[in-house]
C-alpha cells in the first residue's frame, strides 16, 4: 500500500517536471527506479505463497512462535465453544 502511494506521488508531481526538464530520458530514470524497488522488494519481503500460518509466523517472529500460534488457536476454539454452548442453553 505504501509503495502504491509513493508511485502515485511520483506520477502526479515528479513526472511532469522530469519530462519538461530532461524529456524522454526521464523514462530511463523511472525504469531504473522501478528495477531498484523490485530488487528491494525481492530481498526484504519474504515469500509467503503456499505457506501455512505457522510458517509465516516463524518467519516473521522467529523460532518458538509455533507454540504461540497454536496456543492462540486453542484459546480461540475454547472461547468460541463456550460461546456456542451458552447460546445453545439460551435457545433451550
Secondary structure, 3 states (H helix, E strand, C coil): CHHHHHHHHHHHHHHHHHHHHHCCHHHHHHHHHHHHHHHHHHHHCCCCCCCCHHHHHHHHHCCCHHHHHHHHHHHHHHHHHHHHHHHHHHHC
